[in-house]
Amino acid sequence: RGYPHLSRVSAHSSPLVLALSFSRLRLFQVPLALNRPQELAVYSVSDAVATFFLYEKYIHNFILALCTIIPMTPEYVLRQGSGTLCEQLLMAEAAGRNVLFPNKHQHRYLQYWRDEKSKKMHLVLEDSYVGGRVESLKCG
């Protein structure tokens, strides 16, 4: 009996993944990964091949088609949301027809943080959050 979705499970999996797989499959992955790694490797390869062919068939040509009408590279198209892609398409069409459109208005909120030692307020120039991670496909 095969479990192709076990390709992402290894001996280093998170406790949540291990608990979910046991509750749904009644299967302990750690012993399976340790005792029969070849079986998991076969599933992993078949999963990767299937994912690649699905990408080639449904996504790749669509991304390239978007790049022909939206002046962006495939990497940027993959990273953008649908709203940004629509906005880029409208701006490209407007520029192609010599239609003027205003610059995009961006609100600039000033944020400060207080240093606990000196009690001074400091301007935050760039705001990001800890632990944030953005993943995209790599070319090549």
For each residue, the residues with C-beta under 8 A, 3 or more apart:
1:
2: 43
3: 6 25 27 43
4: 7 43 46 47 50
5: 8 47
6: 3 9 21 27 29 32 40 43
7: 4 40 43 44 46 47 48
8: 5 13 17 47
9: 6 13 17 18 21 29 33 40
10: 13 29 33 40
11: 29 30 33 34
12:
13: 8 9 10 17 18 29 30
14: 17 18
15: 18 19
16: 19 20
17: 8 9 13 14 20 21 29
18: 9 13 14 15 21 22 28 29 30
19: 15 16 22 23
20: 16 17 23 24
21: 6 9 17 18 24 25 27 29
22: 18 19 25 26 27 28 29
23: 19 20 26
24: 20 21
25: 3 21 22
26: 22 23
27: 3 6 21 22 32
28: 18 22 31 32
29: 6 9 10 11 13 17 18 21 22 32 33
30: 11 13 18 33 34
31: 28 34 35
32: 6 27 28 29 35 36 39 40
33: 9 10 11 29 30 36 37 40
34: 11 30 31 37
35: 31 32
36: 32 33 39 40
37: 33 34 40 41
38: 41 42
39: 32 36 42 43
40: 6 7 9 10 32 33 36 37 43 44
41: 37 38 44 45
42: 38 39 45 46
43: 2 3 4 6 7 39 40 46 47
44: 7 40 41 47 48
45: 41 42 48 49
46: 4 7 42 43 49 50
47: 4 5 7 8 43 44 50 51
48: 7 44 45 51 52
49: 45 46 52 53
50: 4 46 47 53 54
51: 47 48 54 55
52: 48 49 55 56
53: 49 50 56 57
54: 50 51 57 58 59
55: 51 52 58 59 60
56: 52 53 59 60
57: 53 54 60
58: 54 55 61 62
59: 54 55 56 62 63
60: 55 56 57 63 64
61: 58 64 65
62: 58 59 65 66
63: 59 60 66 67 74 77 78
64: 60 61 67 68 74
65: 61 62 68 69
66: 62 63 69 70 72 77 85
67: 63 64 70 72 73 74 77
68: 64 65
69: 65 66 89 92
70: 66 67 77 85 88 89 92
71: 88 92
72: 66 67 76 77 80 88
73: 67 76 77
74: 63 64 67 77 78 139
75: 78 79 136 137 139
76: 72 73 79 80
77: 63 66 67 70 72 73 74 80 85
78: 63 74 75 136 137
79: 75 76 134 136
80: 72 76 77 84 85 88
81: 84 85
82: 85 86
83: 86 87
84: 80 81 87 88
85: 66 70 77 80 81 82 88 89
86: 82 83 89 90
87: 83 84 90 91 104
88: 70 71 72 80 84 85 91 92
89: 69 70 85 86 92 93
90: 86 87 93 94 101
91: 87 88 94 95 101
92: 69 70 71 88 89 95 96
93: 89 90 96 97
94: 90 91 97 99 100 101
95: 91 92 98 99
96: 92 93
97: 93 94
98: 95
99: 94 95
100: 94
101: 90 91 94
102: 105
103:
104: 87
105: 102
106:
107:
108:
109:
110: 123
111: 123 124 127
112: 121 122 123 124
113: 121 122 124
114: 119 120 121 122
115: 118 119 120 121 122
116: 119
117:
118: 115
119: 114 115 116
120: 114 115
121: 112 113 114 115
122: 112 113 114 115
123: 110 111 112
124: 111 112 113 127
125:
126:
127: 111 124
128: 132
129: 132
130:
131:
132: 128 129
133:
134: 79
135:
136: 75 78 79
137: 75 78
138:
139: 74 75
140:
